[in-house]
Amino acid sequence: MAVTASQVKDLRERTGAGMMDCKKALTECDGDMEKAIDWLREKGIAKAAKKESRIAAEGLSKVLVKDNKAVIVEINTETDFVAKNEQFLKLLDTCAEVILANEPKDVKEALAISVDGKTLNDLFIEAVSTIGEKITLRRFDILTKNDQDIFGAYMHNKGAISVALVLNDSSDAELAKHMAMQVASMAPTYVSKDEMPSEVIEHERSIQTEILKNDEKLASKPEKVLQGIVEGRVSKALQDMCLADQIYFLDGDKKCSEVLKEHKTSVKCFVRYMVGEGLEKREENFADEVAKQING
């Protein structure tokens, strides 16, 4: 199948691989993005793709905590300039407040909430009409805790990244905030490996096995040795996906699990939003640049 400039651009952004390598990977994998990423990794051309590399849209996120409930919400805009607009910031605050108070089950239900005689959706329409740019409520999550637990909240760069988490059986507000900062900066996917689906582990194992097969220096080693190398690499590759296994950003000699254990607590759950993650930005002129290079 024909590979488009947009596909090459996306793969390049997700892997950091060269333009022609990305085109070849997509061609070999019939345009399948995820298979192309694996192909590049197996050939040693790219590392595991991180979620952040897919970030495109603008806007802000926000965390609001009240009693035993917390909400994290994201609103998207077309440009970062609008995200600084006073009307937009007020809309973001209103969204967080009414969603926390009403606990809707999804975005559609949230937009139907009544706010001073209007719906939340009406407020979005008014903002779009006044500001002249598309503004959307993308997502939200509501977290709850018990009386003995504590929330940790952190908003980086005024909400470009926001995190809300729950610490079990703790009143340590400083530790809760620091763990939220850890999640914001290191972007784990799971609290611990206990939460990690078996298919994620098996997928990484297959990737590392293929990488070894393509390494002439290692491929000739005994099978038992190769298995040990694979398992070691799998463990290392998956380590950063788990908060508990990450190195604590305030103490390079300790893992987060050790710090939490010292404080006799653990992270029950967390939610991390990076604004625009997974959304596609306006192409501007980059796709044309890519097209010229891959078709030239």
C-alpha positions as a printed Julia matrix, in Angstrom:
296×3 Matrix{Float64}:
   0.0     0.0    0.0
   1.04    3.63  -0.51
   2.56    5.3    2.53
   1.45    8.9    3.12
   3.54   11.79   4.31
   1.25   12.15   7.32
   1.94    8.53   8.37
   5.68    9.06   8.07
   5.41   12.24  10.13
   3.45   10.49  12.88
   5.85    7.54  13.04
   8.85    9.84  13.1
   7.38   11.84  15.98
   6.55    8.68  17.93
   9.92    6.96  17.51
  12.53    9.58  16.69
  13.66    7.39  13.77
  14.82    8.86  10.46
  12.35    9.76   7.76
  13.39    7.08   5.28
  13.52    4.42   8.02
   9.96    5.36   8.95
   8.83    5.09   5.34
  10.46    1.66   5.01
   8.93    0.44   8.28
   5.45    1.51   7.2
   5.92   -0.08   3.8
   7.09   -3.36   5.35
   4.13   -3.35   7.74
   1.43   -2.34   5.22
   0.88    1.0    6.94
   0.16   -0.47  10.4
   1.55    2.13  12.81
   1.99   -0.13  15.85
   3.63   -2.89  13.81
   5.92   -0.3   12.22
   7.02    0.86  15.68
   7.82   -2.73  16.63
   9.67   -3.22  13.32
  11.87   -0.19  14.01
  12.58   -1.36  17.55
  13.43   -4.86  16.41
  15.93   -3.42  13.93
  17.45   -1.3   16.68
  16.4     1.91  14.95
  14.01    3.2   17.6
  13.23    2.87  21.29
   9.78    2.22  22.72
   7.39    4.97  21.68
   6.26    7.18  24.54
   2.76    8.53  24.87
   3.99   12.12  24.92
   5.25   11.86  21.36
   1.68   11.75  20.11
   0.79   15.09  21.71
  -0.74   17.57  19.33
  -3.68   19.68  20.59
  -3.54   22.76  22.8
  -5.49   23.67  25.93
  -5.21   23.09  29.66
  -6.1    20.54  32.32
  -7.01   21.11  35.94
  -7.27   19.21  39.22
  -9.84   20.21  41.83
 -10.05   18.54  45.25
 -12.93   18.82  47.72
 -13.34   16.62  50.78
 -13.19   12.98  49.65
 -13.57   13.69  45.94
 -11.21   15.0   43.28
 -11.68   15.7   39.59
  -9.16   16.05  36.79
 -10.45   17.62  33.59
  -9.04   18.59  30.17
 -10.32   21.22  27.76
  -8.79   21.52  24.3
  -8.31   24.58  22.12
  -6.82   25.15  18.69
  -3.97   27.39  19.89
  -2.06   27.84  23.13
  -2.87   31.57  22.96
  -6.54   30.86  23.67
  -5.56   28.74  26.67
  -4.41   31.98  28.34
  -7.72   33.74  27.7
  -9.58   34.83  30.83
 -12.93   33.49  29.56
 -11.3    30.15  28.77
  -9.74   29.93  32.25
 -13.1    30.7   33.85
 -14.72   27.98  31.73
 -12.07   25.5   32.87
 -12.75   26.37  36.52
 -16.52   26.08  36.01
 -16.14   22.68  34.34
 -14.1    21.3   37.21
 -16.53   22.63  39.81
 -19.77   21.4   38.22
 -18.35   18.01  37.24
 -17.06   17.43  40.77
 -20.41   18.47  42.24
 -22.6    16.44  39.86
 -20.4    13.42  39.05
 -21.62   12.84  35.46
 -20.76    9.48  33.91
 -19.38   10.86  30.64
 -18.71   14.04  28.63
 -22.19   14.06  27.06
 -23.82   13.98  30.47
 -21.41   16.61  31.78
 -22.27   19.06  28.99
 -25.97   18.74  29.87
 -25.43   19.93  33.48
 -27.32   23.11  34.34
 -25.2    26.13  35.34
 -27.14   29.25  36.35
 -29.97   28.56  33.94
 -27.75   27.41  31.07
 -26.14   24.11  30.27
 -22.41   23.61  30.42
 -22.6    23.08  26.66
 -24.16   26.54  26.29
 -21.13   28.01  28.05
 -18.83   26.27  25.58
 -20.87   27.62  22.66
 -20.66   31.14  24.08
 -16.9    30.82  24.55
 -16.45   29.6   20.97
 -18.6    32.46  19.66
 -16.67   35.09  21.63
 -13.14   33.73  21.2
 -13.59   32.52  17.64
 -11.86   29.17  18.08
 -13.02   25.6   18.61
 -13.06   24.71  22.33
 -14.03   21.25  23.55
 -14.38   19.33  26.78
 -12.25   16.3   26.01
 -12.22   14.14  29.14
 -12.44   13.99  32.91
 -11.93   11.51  35.74
 -13.38   11.59  39.23
 -11.38   10.02  42.06
 -12.67    9.19  45.53
 -10.91    8.36  48.77
 -11.62    7.21  52.3
 -11.28    9.5   55.31
  -7.9     7.97  56.22
  -6.45    8.49  52.73
  -5.09   11.65  51.14
  -5.12   13.14  47.66
  -1.98   14.24  45.88
  -2.42   16.85  43.15
   0.0    18.61  40.85
  -0.39   20.84  37.79
   2.72   21.5   35.73
   3.0    24.63  33.61
  -0.47   25.84  34.65
  -2.07   22.57  33.58
  -0.14   21.41  30.53
   0.27   18.25  32.62
  -1.98   17.46  35.57
  -1.96   14.57  38.02
  -4.32   13.42  40.74
  -3.57   10.43  42.96
  -4.6     8.76  46.21
  -2.22    7.68  48.98
  -3.48    4.87  51.2
  -3.75    5.41  54.97
  -1.73    8.62  54.99
  -2.01   12.25  55.98
   1.35   13.23  54.48
   0.39   16.05  52.11
   3.99   16.71  51.1
   4.63   13.09  50.11
   1.32   12.98  48.22
   2.29   16.07  46.22
   5.77   14.71  45.53
   4.36   11.44  44.23
   2.02   13.42  41.98
   5.07   15.32  40.71
   6.81   11.99  40.09
   3.9    10.82  37.98
   3.83   14.12  36.09
   7.53   14.03  35.24
   8.14   10.3   34.68
   4.77    9.33  33.15
   4.26    5.8   34.53
   1.36    3.79  33.14
   0.73    1.54  36.15
   1.14    1.8   39.91
   3.06   -1.5   39.99
   3.74   -4.58  37.88
   0.85   -6.29  39.67
  -1.48   -4.08  37.6
   0.31   -4.71  34.31
  -1.63   -6.96  31.9
   0.2   -10.15  30.94
  -0.12   -9.27  27.24
   1.97   -6.11  27.81
   4.76   -8.2   29.31
   4.55  -10.81  26.56
   4.61   -8.15  23.89
   7.78   -6.63  25.3
   9.32  -10.1   25.6
   8.69  -10.76  21.91
  10.24   -7.42  21.0
  13.38   -8.07  23.04
  13.66  -11.59  21.6
  13.62  -10.18  18.06
  16.19   -7.55  18.99
  18.55  -10.31  20.16
  17.99  -12.29  16.97
  19.15   -9.24  15.01
  22.26   -8.82  17.16
  24.99  -10.93  15.56
  27.24  -10.74  18.63
  24.61  -12.12  20.97
  22.6   -14.43  18.72
  25.22  -17.19  18.91
  25.12  -17.45  22.7
  23.51  -20.48  24.43
  19.69  -20.43  24.64
  19.72  -20.24  28.44
  21.98  -17.21  28.36
  19.79  -15.54  25.75
  16.69  -16.14  27.86
  18.39  -14.47  30.8
  19.34  -11.48  28.68
  15.8   -11.18  27.35
  14.23  -11.3   30.81
  16.7    -8.72  32.09
  15.91   -6.39  29.23
  12.17   -6.94  29.64
  12.4    -6.03  33.31
  14.38   -2.89  32.53
  12.11   -1.85  29.67
   8.98   -2.22  31.78
  10.45   -0.64  34.91
   9.68    2.93  33.93
   6.08    1.99  33.16
   5.47    1.26  36.87
   5.5     4.02  39.46
   6.68    1.66  42.2
   9.78    0.67  40.21
  10.82    4.15  39.14
  13.73    5.94  40.75
  12.36    8.6   43.08
  13.07   12.03  41.62
  14.09   13.47  45.01
  16.46   10.61  45.9
  18.4     8.88  43.14
  19.31    6.01  45.45
  15.76    4.87  46.12
  12.82    3.54  44.18
   9.39    5.04  44.77
   8.29    1.76  46.37
  11.04    2.12  48.99
  10.07    5.71  49.77
   6.41    4.77  50.11
   7.28    1.82  52.35
   9.36    4.1   54.62
   6.29    6.28  55.04
   4.07    3.23  55.6
   1.81    4.02  52.69
   1.21    3.11  49.05
  -0.37    4.68  45.98
  -3.91    3.41  45.49
  -4.39    4.96  42.04
  -3.42    7.89  39.85
  -4.62    9.72  36.76
  -2.24   11.71  34.57
  -3.34   14.04  31.79
  -0.94   15.57  29.3
  -2.89   18.06  27.24
  -3.44   16.98  23.66
  -2.08   13.49  24.18
  -3.25   11.27  21.34
  -4.8    14.13  19.36
  -3.59   15.31  15.98
  -2.37   18.85  15.53
  -2.88   20.94  12.44
  -0.43   19.77   9.79
   1.03   23.22   8.98
   3.79   22.68   6.39
   5.59   19.67   7.81
   3.66   17.07   5.8
   4.6    18.85   2.58
   8.24   18.79   3.65
   8.06   15.06   4.35
   6.28   14.37   1.04
   9.0    16.09  -0.91
  11.7    14.02   0.76
  10.06   10.6    0.49
   8.82   11.11  -3.06
  11.86   12.97  -4.33
